[in-house]
Amino acid sequence: RGCEASEGIAHRTAVHCRARVIPEQLVRHVLHKARPQAVSTEPGDCANSRRARFTMASEAMPHQVGGTPDSVGDPAVFGVVTVSDRASSGVYQDLSGPAILQFLTEAVHSEWKAEYRVIPDEQNVIEAALKQLVDEDGCSVVVTTGGTGPAPRDVTPEATEAVCSRMMPGFGEQMRAISLKHVPTAILSRQTAGIRGKALIINLPGKPKAIRETIDEIFAAVPYCIDILGGPYIETNAAVVKAFRPPAEIRNERPA
């Protein structure tokens, strides 16, 4: 594979989102910049590879909270991962991660916080980020965006499958069905989902518009999936997404 990217390339930022933060505010705070480090120019090394290393620098994110303590749900941690060579190297500003954060701000009523990262299309880096978010940061749901197409650098599904014990193909099937209503090339998407421990990892499309078209529909099944896995009870804002649960599993009040 030639030169491998360092795990230090993974950009980690804790994001705590307050309800009703508008997209422009989120985007303004999510500025990702990168400066290439000095690399060798010997033939065949990283300088001649698309896997050149970058050191990430970012504007500090404001510490905010999402949801409300009046909810019957439990506090939850979400992981948001943008997978993009160009966004992670500062070629352009990431808009996809903030689109997911904005959805969480609108849709999740119970208290939550998010761990947000922008990383390159390197399978080992993606795997490391997913493992850390679940195993160390305690995320119950990890949502990725980008890297799900047929291009050689699109390896997010492979990384997801590598770190999951079981796959949940229904999520990918539903997302493709949704996207096919809008574009015929949705059939080229390889989005999937899987389970790692008590966490659900979901691959979303890379475009903000496609993210909202899909997550607004598939998220209805997410809270009950987390219930089954033994995770926190996630309460949604029914005006945005009405979570489905069997009647016997619906909480009317938070347990003492």
C-alpha positions as CSV (number, residue, x, y, z in Angstrom):
1,R,0.0,0.0,0.0
2,G,3.0,2.3,0.2
3,C,3.0,5.0,2.8
4,E,0.2,4.8,5.4
5,A,-1.4,7.8,7.0
6,S,-0.6,8.3,10.7
7,E,-3.5,7.9,13.2
8,G,-2.6,11.4,14.3
9,I,-4.4,12.6,11.1
10,A,-7.7,11.8,12.8
11,H,-9.2,15.1,13.9
12,R,-11.0,15.0,17.1
13,T,-13.3,17.7,18.4
14,A,-15.9,17.3,21.1
15,V,-19.1,19.1,20.1
16,H,-21.9,19.8,22.4
17,C,-24.8,21.3,20.4
18,R,-27.5,23.5,21.9
19,A,-31.0,23.2,20.6
20,R,-32.0,25.3,17.6
21,V,-28.5,26.2,16.5
22,I,-28.9,27.3,12.9
23,P,-26.8,25.7,10.2
24,E,-24.9,28.9,9.5
25,Q,-23.7,29.0,13.1
26,L,-22.5,25.4,13.0
27,V,-20.7,25.9,9.7
28,R,-19.0,29.1,11.0
29,H,-17.6,27.2,13.9
30,V,-16.5,24.1,12.0
31,L,-13.5,25.5,10.1
32,H,-10.9,22.8,9.4
33,K,-7.5,23.8,8.2
34,A,-4.5,21.7,7.4
35,R,-0.8,22.3,6.7
36,P,1.2,19.7,5.0
37,Q,4.2,18.5,7.1
38,A,7.6,18.2,5.7
39,V,7.8,14.9,3.9
40,S,10.6,13.1,2.1
41,T,10.8,13.5,-1.7
42,E,12.5,10.2,-2.3
43,P,11.0,8.3,-5.2
44,G,8.0,6.2,-4.2
45,D,7.5,7.8,-0.8
46,C,4.6,9.8,0.6
47,A,5.5,12.9,-1.2
48,N,4.5,11.1,-4.5
49,S,1.5,9.5,-2.9
50,R,-2.1,10.6,-2.3
51,R,-1.6,9.4,1.2
52,A,0.7,12.4,2.3
53,R,0.4,13.2,6.0
54,F,-1.3,16.3,7.3
55,T,-1.3,17.9,10.7
56,M,-4.8,19.1,11.5
57,A,-5.6,22.4,13.1
58,S,-9.1,23.6,13.8
59,E,-11.0,26.5,15.4
60,A,-12.2,25.5,18.9
61,M,-15.8,24.4,19.0
62,P,-18.1,26.0,21.6
63,H,-19.1,23.7,24.4
64,Q,-22.9,23.4,24.3
65,V,-25.5,20.9,25.2
66,G,-28.3,19.4,23.2
67,G,-31.7,18.1,24.2
68,T,-33.5,19.0,27.4
69,P,-33.3,17.6,31.0
70,D,-37.1,17.4,31.0
71,S,-37.0,14.5,28.5
72,V,-37.9,11.0,29.6
73,G,-34.8,9.8,27.7
74,D,-31.2,9.1,28.9
75,P,-28.1,11.2,28.0
76,A,-26.4,9.8,24.9
77,V,-23.2,10.4,23.0
78,F,-23.2,10.5,19.2
79,G,-20.2,10.2,16.9
80,V,-20.1,12.2,13.7
81,V,-17.4,11.4,11.2
82,T,-16.8,13.1,7.9
83,V,-14.6,11.0,5.7
84,S,-13.0,13.1,3.0
85,D,-9.4,13.6,1.7
86,R,-10.1,17.2,0.6
87,A,-12.0,18.3,3.7
88,S,-9.5,16.8,6.1
89,S,-6.6,18.5,4.2
90,G,-8.3,21.9,4.2
91,V,-9.0,22.0,0.5
92,Y,-12.6,22.9,1.3
93,Q,-14.7,23.4,4.4
94,D,-16.7,20.4,5.7
95,L,-20.5,21.0,5.4
96,S,-21.6,17.4,5.8
97,G,-20.7,16.9,9.4
98,P,-22.5,20.1,10.4
99,A,-25.6,18.9,8.5
100,I,-25.6,15.8,10.7
101,L,-25.1,17.9,13.8
102,Q,-28.0,20.2,12.7
103,F,-30.2,17.1,12.3
104,L,-29.4,16.0,15.9
105,T,-30.1,19.5,17.2
106,E,-33.5,19.4,15.6
107,A,-34.4,15.7,16.1
108,V,-33.1,14.5,19.4
109,H,-35.1,15.7,22.4
110,S,-33.2,13.8,25.2
111,E,-29.9,15.2,26.4
112,W,-26.9,14.5,24.1
113,K,-23.4,15.4,23.1
114,A,-21.4,14.7,20.0
115,E,-17.8,13.7,19.2
116,Y,-17.0,15.1,15.7
117,R,-14.1,14.3,13.4
118,V,-12.9,15.0,9.9
119,I,-10.6,12.3,8.6
120,P,-9.1,11.2,5.2
121,D,-10.2,8.3,3.0
122,E,-7.8,5.9,4.6
123,Q,-9.3,2.6,5.8
124,N,-7.0,2.2,8.8
125,V,-7.7,5.8,9.9
126,I,-11.4,5.3,9.6
127,E,-11.3,2.0,11.5
128,A,-9.3,3.6,14.3
129,A,-11.7,6.5,14.6
130,L,-14.7,4.3,14.8
131,K,-13.1,2.1,17.4
132,Q,-12.2,5.0,19.5
133,L,-15.6,6.7,19.3
134,V,-17.3,3.5,20.5
135,D,-14.8,1.9,22.8
136,E,-13.3,5.0,24.5
137,D,-15.7,7.9,23.9
138,G,-18.8,5.8,24.7
139,C,-20.8,6.7,21.6
140,S,-24.1,4.8,21.2
141,V,-24.6,5.9,17.6
142,V,-21.8,6.8,15.1
143,V,-22.8,8.4,11.9
144,T,-20.3,8.7,9.0
145,T,-20.6,10.7,5.9
146,G,-18.6,10.2,2.7
147,G,-16.6,7.5,1.1
148,T,-19.4,5.2,0.2
149,G,-19.3,5.3,-3.6
150,P,-17.5,3.0,-6.1
151,A,-14.3,5.1,-6.4
152,P,-11.0,3.4,-5.4
153,R,-10.6,5.8,-2.4
154,D,-14.2,5.1,-1.1
155,V,-13.5,2.7,1.7
156,T,-15.9,3.7,4.5
157,P,-18.1,0.6,4.1
158,E,-15.1,-1.7,4.3
159,A,-13.8,0.1,7.4
160,T,-17.3,-0.1,9.0
161,E,-17.6,-3.9,8.3
162,A,-14.1,-4.5,9.6
163,V,-14.9,-3.0,13.1
164,C,-18.5,-4.4,13.4
165,S,-19.5,-7.8,14.8
166,R,-22.8,-7.9,12.8
167,M,-24.0,-5.9,9.9
168,M,-27.4,-4.2,9.5
169,P,-28.0,-4.1,5.8
170,G,-31.6,-2.8,6.1
171,F,-30.3,0.7,6.7
172,G,-28.3,0.8,3.4
173,E,-31.2,-0.7,1.5
174,Q,-33.6,1.9,2.8
175,M,-31.2,4.8,2.1
176,R,-30.8,3.7,-1.5
177,A,-34.5,3.3,-1.9
178,I,-35.0,6.9,-0.6
179,S,-32.2,8.4,-2.8
180,L,-33.4,6.6,-5.9
181,K,-36.5,8.8,-5.7
182,H,-34.2,11.7,-6.4
183,V,-31.2,10.5,-8.5
184,P,-30.7,7.3,-10.6
185,T,-27.0,7.1,-9.5
186,A,-28.1,6.3,-5.9
187,I,-27.8,2.7,-7.0
188,L,-24.0,3.2,-7.0
189,S,-24.0,3.9,-3.2
190,R,-22.6,1.3,-0.9
191,Q,-23.9,2.7,2.4
192,T,-24.3,0.2,5.2
193,A,-24.6,-0.1,9.0
194,G,-23.3,-2.4,11.6
195,I,-23.1,-3.1,15.3
196,R,-20.0,-2.8,17.5
197,G,-20.7,-3.7,21.1
198,K,-23.7,-1.7,22.2
199,A,-23.3,0.9,19.4
200,L,-24.8,1.3,15.9
201,I,-22.6,2.7,13.2
202,I,-24.3,4.1,10.1
203,N,-22.9,5.3,6.8
204,L,-24.6,8.2,5.2
205,P,-24.2,9.9,1.8
206,G,-21.6,12.7,1.4
207,K,-23.8,15.6,0.3
208,P,-25.7,17.6,2.9
209,K,-29.0,17.4,0.9
210,A,-28.7,13.6,0.6
211,I,-27.9,13.4,4.3
212,R,-31.1,15.0,5.3
213,E,-33.2,13.1,2.7
214,T,-32.0,9.8,4.3
215,I,-31.4,10.4,8.0
216,D,-34.7,12.1,8.5
217,E,-36.4,8.8,7.5
218,I,-34.0,6.1,8.8
219,F,-33.5,7.6,12.2
220,A,-37.0,6.5,13.2
221,A,-35.6,3.0,13.7
222,V,-32.4,4.0,15.5
223,P,-33.7,4.6,19.1
224,Y,-35.3,1.2,19.4
225,C,-32.2,-0.4,17.9
226,I,-30.2,1.2,20.7
227,D,-32.7,0.0,23.2
228,I,-32.3,-3.6,22.0
229,L,-28.5,-3.3,22.2
230,G,-28.8,-2.1,25.9
231,G,-27.9,1.5,25.2
232,P,-29.5,4.7,26.4
233,Y,-33.2,5.5,25.8
234,I,-33.1,8.2,23.0
235,E,-36.2,10.4,22.8
236,T,-36.8,12.2,19.6
237,N,-38.7,15.3,18.6
238,A,-41.8,13.8,17.0
239,A,-42.3,16.9,14.8
240,V,-39.0,16.0,13.1
241,V,-38.7,12.3,13.5
242,K,-41.1,10.1,15.4
243,A,-39.2,7.2,16.8
244,F,-40.9,3.8,16.5
245,R,-41.1,1.6,19.5
246,P,-43.5,-1.2,20.4
247,P,-46.2,0.3,22.8
248,A,-44.9,-1.7,25.7
249,E,-41.4,-0.2,25.3
250,I,-42.5,3.5,25.3
251,R,-41.5,5.5,28.3
252,N,-43.9,7.9,29.9
253,E,-41.5,9.0,32.6
254,R,-37.8,8.6,33.3
255,P,-37.0,5.7,35.7
256,A,-36.1,6.7,39.2
